[in-house]
Amino acid sequence: MQTVGTQKDSSAWVIQTWAAFVLSISMTTFGIINLPVDSWVKGFMGMGLAFSIGSTFTLGKTTRDLHETRRLTARLDEAKVEKLLSQHDPLNFK
């Protein structure tokens, strides 16, 4: 049976993704604050930004969970097939 290794991201990749996240949120927040509109419009846009961030994290977690579930199911199915094949004796005609 083939073992499936865990994927390990490099520290540079993790830093880059967090830096991009922080920069994008900071710049969007800065843009909302400096808009020449009323406070209620800024609040509405800020709430939209907050909900977008929350739903993005939820979507990422859900996608990861589905991937891990499928990977585990495939590994279990592969183990069942290997067990059946190891128990099968093609020369035994009973």
C-alpha positions in Angstrom: 0.0 0.0 0.0 1.3 3.4 -0.9 1.6 5.8 2.0 0.3 9.3 1.5 2.7 11.9 3.0 1.5 15.1 4.6 2.0 18.3 2.6 4.3 20.7 4.3 4.3 24.3 3.1 7.5 26.2 3.3 7.8 29.0 5.8 8.3 31.5 3.0 5.0 30.5 1.5 3.2 30.8 4.9 4.7 34.3 5.4 3.8 35.4 1.9 0.2 34.3 2.3 -0.2 36.0 5.7 1.5 39.1 4.4 -0.8 39.3 1.4 -3.9 38.7 3.6 -2.9 41.5 6.1 -1.9 43.9 3.3 -5.2 43.4 1.4 -7.3 43.8 4.5 -5.4 46.8 5.6 -5.5 48.5 2.3 -9.3 47.8 1.9 -9.9 49.1 5.4 -7.8 52.2 4.6 -9.8 52.8 1.4 -13.1 52.5 3.2 -12.1 54.9 6.0 -10.9 57.5 3.5 -14.0 57.4 1.2 -15.7 60.7 0.9 -19.1 59.4 2.0 -21.3 59.3 5.2 -20.4 57.2 8.2 -23.3 54.8 7.6 -22.0 54.0 4.1 -18.6 53.3 5.5 -20.1 51.1 8.2 -22.1 49.2 5.6 -18.9 48.6 3.5 -17.0 47.7 6.6 -19.6 45.1 7.5 -19.5 43.7 4.0 -15.7 43.4 4.3 -16.1 41.6 7.7 -18.6 39.2 6.3 -16.5 38.6 3.2 -13.5 37.7 5.4 -15.5 35.4 7.6 -17.1 33.6 4.7 -13.7 33.2 3.0 -12.3 31.4 6.1 -15.4 29.2 6.3 -15.1 28.3 2.7 -11.4 27.5 3.1 -12.1 25.3 6.1 -15.0 23.5 4.4 -12.9 22.8 1.3 -10.1 21.4 3.4 -12.4 19.2 5.4 -14.0 17.8 2.2 -10.6 17.1 0.7 -9.4 15.3 3.9 -12.6 13.3 4.0 -12.3 12.1 0.4 -8.6 11.3 0.9 -9.4 9.2 4.0 -12.3 7.4 2.2 -10.0 6.6 -0.7 -7.4 5.2 1.6 -10.0 3.0 3.4 -11.4 1.7 0.1 -7.9 0.9 -1.1 -7.1 -1.0 2.2 -10.4 -3.0 1.8 -9.5 -4.0 -1.8 -6.0 -5.0 -0.8 -7.4 -7.1 2.0 -9.8 -8.9 -0.4 -7.0 -9.5 -2.9 -4.7 -10.9 -0.2 -7.4 -13.3 0.9 -8.3 -14.4 -2.6 -6.6 -17.7 -3.7 -7.1 -18.2 -7.5 -6.1 -21.9 -7.3 -8.7 -22.8 -4.7 -11.9 -24.0 -6.4 -14.1 -24.5 -3.4 
